[in-house]
Structures are given as C-alpha cells and as structure tokens.
C-alpha cells in the first residue's frame, strides 16, 4: 500500500490538474460569445506571449523560495479569481482581458507541479514520476467528461463556478494537507545548515547562467519548442476539427477525457519499463505516435475516426513528457529545477502558442483544417532533426 505522503502528493497533483480543466476551455468561451477564428488566434497568441514572459519569473520565484507548492497555490488562487469573473460578462473585449490576466498566473502551474513532483519523489525511495503524474490523467479526464456533459446541457459558462470551487479545494489541499516532504528536509536546522542554505540561494543566479550555457539544454529546448509548434495549435483549435466532422463544442472535452483514459495504462507501463529506455528513445517513440495522430487528422471525416486518431496522440504525449522530464532531471541541477522547466515551457509557448496559434488562426480561416495538420507534420520533422542533434555530452 502507498504511504500517506504518496497519497497526499497523488491527490494534490490530481486536484491541480482538475482545477485547470475549466480555464483551458478559454477558446470555447471566446467562441461562444462570438469571436472569429482570427480573433481567437490573436487572443491565444497574446495569452501565450504573457505566459512566455512570466514562466521564468514564477520559476525563479519558486527556486528562490524553495517551495513550488506555495507558488502553485498562489497562482491557482489568482487564476480562479479572474477566470470566475468571466461569468459576469458577454463582451469579447472584457472576457479577453480577464482571460489574458488569468493566463499570466495559470501559465506556470503545470511546470511548477512537475518540479514539485520531482522534488517530492526524490524523498521517497523507488517512487516513479509516472505513477504520480498518473493522477493528472485520472482527474483531468474525469472532469473533462463531466464538463462535456454540462456544456452540452447548459452551455460553456455553466462550468465556471464549478471549476472555481475545484480550484479552491486544490489550494486548501496544497496549503494544509499536502505538506512537502522535500521542503521539510531542505529546511536549515542549525547555524551551519543556515549558512549552507544562504550559499545555495546566493549561487542561484550563477547556476541559472550556467544552465543557459549548457549546449545540451539549449538544443533540447529548441527540440521541445518545435514539438510544441506541431502539437499545441492542434490541441487549442481542436474545436474546429470537431465541428468540421459534424460534432459540437461539448465534444471537445469528451475527446480530452478519452485521451486521458488511454494515458492511464501508458503511465503505469512507463513507470514499470520506462527506466530501462533512454530519455531520447522515449521522446523519439513519442514523436512517432504524434506523426500517426497528425497524419490521421488529414483523413478524419467522422467524429469516430477523429476520436480514434486523437486517442493515438495519448501515448505520444506520455512518451515525450516522460522523456523530457527524465532528460531535464539528468542534465540540470536541482537548485534551478523549477527555472529549467519553466524556461523550457516558455520556449514551447514562444513557438507552439505565440507563433503556432497565430498561424493556426489564419490558416483555419483561409485554408481549412487540413492545412494546419500539414504544417504540424512539417514541425514534427524539424523536431526529430533537433533531437538527433543533442550531443551525448556537453
């Protein structure tokens, strides 16, 4: 049986993922109040720009405080405040402003959650990242399915108060129930430990600069950015693929739930067997699944076939995620773990969300969904090339 700290960590990860399901429907909200595809492309690009700028800020704050958990709870609270306010307006401009501010605080939550998870599992022998990250798929998938039914019955805004309550539960659990084991072990106990802790904080800036001179890390984040350029716009604009085959906006969270169902056994499999496969091979295998998924979007003409290929993306996501987390764990010091992850995510956002969403909004309005899938395949090819360019040693 898992120990109590493992259960608390598992539930915290799950609740945080459940809390962001609602805010991730921002495209559906904008579409429901009359925004065009070009307007949505500009809106998502602006969200991405502010997210990209603030990602490293939250990472540095987390490393300086030595507590990703507290930063996560703070960002969740402010995110819920602005997301919840959207229920009171039908103005495209006001809703966009509220959701852009919300994106500033939501942007780093998952990256910091990965950092927090890596820190916590380092205190628990034999615990694998995949076993804890499994909670994200279970909670995200469950709430996506629930929200899908609510949206189909009462509309997109009906999920806003529910999502806000879930966020509050996640914050309370993170602050009062899921107390960090890693934070306890890293607290200075005497004068010698206090001096050591001060030295670690003093060297934080130096460690960040050395990170940015690490050739393996720099090429790796370029790889991650092109991978995001291929996959992020497809995820954000999935509603257009759904409506193109005769589905409704409420089917979008249902497709997300179906993906999560597939993710669950793969997370267990990676936890058991993934440690015998190198990080690069895991990422390469993941890109292979993404190729099949993206190519399938070109030929999907029914909601059933779209669902099948959408589920094929699940193993790709898990393999790439597991490979990236392991690779970062191998090449970056623990002192700047949050920073290393948030810088990577900022680069993913720069290409995947800023450039990718702008291109996607224009392409969907002018050339249709197939053109976006072709562009995604081209970005995946570049992603594969950069993966092979990562040197074995810096």
N, C-alpha and C positions, 0 to 999 in steps of 0.2 A: 504493500500500500504506500502511496506517496506521502511524504511527510507534510506537516501543516504548512511550513514555508513554501513548499512547492504548490500546494493547493491555493494558497493566497496569491502567489505570483501568477498562477494559471488563470484565476478568476480576474485579477487586475488586468492582465493582457486582454482577456476576452471582453471585459466591460469597456475598456478603452476602444477596442475595435467596434463594439456595438454602438458606442457614443458617436463615432464619426460616420456611421451609415447615413444618418439624416443629412448632415452638411454636404456629403458627397453627391446629393441629389440637386445641387445648385443649378445644373444645366436644365433639369426638368422644371425647376421653379421658374427660371427665366423664360423657358419656352411656354409655360402655362400662362404667363402674363403678357405674352405677345411678342417676345424678342425674336428676331430673324436669325438665321444661321450665321450671317456675317456679324451681327451684333453679339451673338453668343461667342463667336470666335475671338472677337476683340475683348469681350468681358473675361473669358477664360485666360487669355494671354495676359491681361492686366493682373488677374489673380496670381498667375504664375510668376510675373515679374516681382511682385511684392513678396511672394513666398520665397523666391530665389534669394532676394536680398536679406530676408530675415532668418533664413535657415541657419547660416553660420553664426548669427547673433545668438540664437537660442542654444546652439551647440556650445559656444564659448561660455555662455552663462551657466549651462549645465556642468561643464567641466570645472568652472571656477567655484561653483557652489558644492561640487561633488555630489549632486543629487538630481539626476534626471527625473526622478519621481515627482519632486516638488514642482519642477518646471512644467512637467506634463499636466499636473493638476491645475496649475495657474492658467496655462494655455487653454485647457479644456473649459474652464470656467468662463473666460472672456469670449471664447468661440461660441459657447452656448448662448451667452447674452446677446450677441449680435445676430446669430442665426435665429434665435427665438423671436427677435424683433421683426423679422421679415413677415410674420403672420399678420401684422397690422397694416401692411401697405400693398397696393396693386400697381404702384408706379415702377416702371422699369428702371428709372434712374436711381430712386431711393433704394430699391431692392439690390441693385448692382453695388451701390456704395456700401450697404450693410454687409453684403456677402464678400466684398473685397477686403473689408476690415476683418471679417471673420477668418478669411483665408490667411491673413498675417499670423494669427495665433494658432490656427489648425495646422499650418504648413509643416511644422517640425515634430508634431506629436508622434507619428509612427516611427520616424527616425530616432527620436529620443527613447521611444519604447523599445526599439531594438537594442539601443545602447544599454538601457536599464536591464533588459533581459540578459544580455551577455555578461554584465557585471554580476547579476544575481546568480546565474548558473555557475559562475566561477567559484562560488562559495559552497556549492552542493555537488559532491562527487558523483560522477557518471551521468549527470543530468545533461541532456542534449537540447540545443536551441530548438530543434524541430518539434520536440514534444511540447514545449511551452507555446511556440508560435501556432501550434495546432488550435489553441483556444481562439485565436483570431478568426480562423476559418469557421469554427463552430458558431461563434457569436455573430460574426458578420453575416454568415449565410442565413442563420435563423432570423435575424432582424430584417434582412433583405426580403425574405419570404413574407414576413409579417407586414412589412411596409408595402410590398407589392399588392397584397390583398386590400390594404387600407386605401392606397392610391386609386385602385380600380373602383372602389366603392364610394369614397368620399373626396377624392382629389388629393393633389400633392401636398397642399398646406395642412392637411389633417395629421401628417406625421410630425410636424414641427413641435407641438407641445410634448408629444411622446418622446421624441429624440432629446429634448431639453431635460426631461426627467431622468432619462437613462444616463445622460451626461452628469447630472448631479450625483447619481448613485456611484458612478465611476470615480468621481472626485472624492466623495466621502470614503469609499473603499481604499483609494490610494493614500489618503492622508491618515486614516485612523486604523485600518485593518491590515493592509499590505505593507507593514513596516519593513524597510530594506535591511536585509542581512549584510549586504556589502557595505552599506553606509555605516552600520554598527562596527564592522571590522576595521573600517578605514578611519574611525574617529581617533584622534590622539589621546593617549592615556596619561602621559606624563610630559615633563619638560622636553625630554629627548624626542619623543614622538611628535610633540608640538612643533619643535624646530624642523623635524623632517617634513612634516606636512606643509610648513611655511615654504620650505625649499622647493617642494613639488609644485606649489602654486606659483612660486617665483619663476620656475622654469617652463611654465605653461606656454608663454609666448615663444620661447626658444624651440620648444617641441613642435608647435604649430608651424614655424618657419621651416624646420627640418622636414616636416611632413610634406610641405609644398615643394621641396627639392627632391622628393623621392620619385625617381623615374617610373618605377613600377606602379606607384599610386596614381601618378598623373595620367599615364596611359590607361590605367584601369578605369578612372572616372570618365575618360573620353569614350571608352567602350560602353560604360553604363549609360552615358548620355545618348549615344546613338541607339542603344536598345530601347531607351525611353522614347526617343523620337519615333520609333516604329510602333510601339505598343500603347503609349499614353493617349494619343488622339483617338485611337480605335475604342478605348475604354470610355473616354469622355463623350464621344459622339455616337455611342452605340445606339442611342435612341433613333438615329436616322437609319441605321441598318434595320432596326426592328420595324419601324413604320414602313420602310421600303418593301418589306415582305408581308405586310398586312397586319402587323402587331400593334399594340397600344403602348403608351409610355409606361403603364404599370407592369408591362412585361420585362422592362429593363432590370429592376431589382430582382425579379424572378430568375433571370439569366445569371445574375450575380450569385444568387443563392445556389443555383445548380452547379456553378463553378466551385463554390465552397464545398459542396458535397464530394466532388472529385478530389479536392485538395486534401481532405482529411486522411484517407488511406495513404496518399503520397507523402504527407508529412511524417506519418508513422514509419513508412518504408525508408525515407531519407534518414530518420533518426536511428534506424537499425543498421542500414547498409551504407549510408552516405559517407560515413567516416573512412571507408575503405577506398573511396574515389576522390581524386584530387579536385580542388576547387575549380580549376579551369575546365576539367571534363564535365563537371556538374553544369557549369554555365553553358558550355557548348551543347550539351544534350538539351538544355532548356531552350536554346535558340532553335534547335531542330523542331521542337514541338511548336514554337511560335511560327516557323515557316509554314507548317501544315495548317495551323489556325488561320494565318493571314491569307494564304492561298485559297482556303475554303471560303473565305468571305467573298471572293470573286465570283463563286458559283452558287452561293446560297440564294435560293429563290422562295423558300418557305421558312416559316418560323421554326419548324422542326430541324431542318438542316442547319440553320443558323445556330440553334441551341447545341447541336452536336459539335460543330466546329468551335463554338465558344467554350465548351467543356474541355476540348483538346488543349486550349490555352492554359488550363489549370496546372498540368504537370510542368509546362514551360515556365510558368511563374514561380513555382516552388523550387525547381531545379536552379533557376537563375538566382532567386533570392538566397537559397542556402549556399550556393557557390560564392555569391558576393559577400555575405556575412562572414563566411569562413575565411575568405581571402583577406578581408579587412582585418579580421582577428589575427591573421598571421603576419601582416606587414605593417600594422600601425600600433604604437604604444598605447597602453591602457589609459595613460594620463590625458590623451587627446582623443579618446574613442568617440565621444559624442560629436566632437568637432569633425573628425574624419568622416563620420557617417553623414552629418548634415551638409558638409561641403560636397560630398558625392551626390546627395539628393538635390542640392542647389544646381549642380551641373546637369542632372537629369531634368530638372524643371526648365532650365535655360533652353535646352533643345526640345525636350518632349512636350512641355506645356506652352512655353512662350512661342517658339518658332513653330512647333508642331500644331498647336491649336489655331494659330493664325492661318497657317497653310490649309489646315483641315476645314476651317470655316469658309475660306474662299473656294476651295476645291469642291466641297459638297454643294455649295450654291451654284457653281458653274458647270461642274462635270459629273456630279453624282458620286455615289458611294464606292464604286469600283476604282475610281481614280485614287482615292485615299488608300485603298488596300495595295495598289501597285506601288505607291510612294512608300508605304510601310515595308514592303518587301525589299526595296532598294536600301532603306535604312538598316534593315537586318543584315544585309550583305556587308555593309560597312562595319557593323558591329562585330561580325565574325572576323573580319580582317584585323581590327584593332585588338581583338582577344589574342590572336596569334602573335601580335607584335609585343606583348607584355614580356619583358625579359625574365628569365628564371631567377636572376639575382640583380639587385640594384647596382 
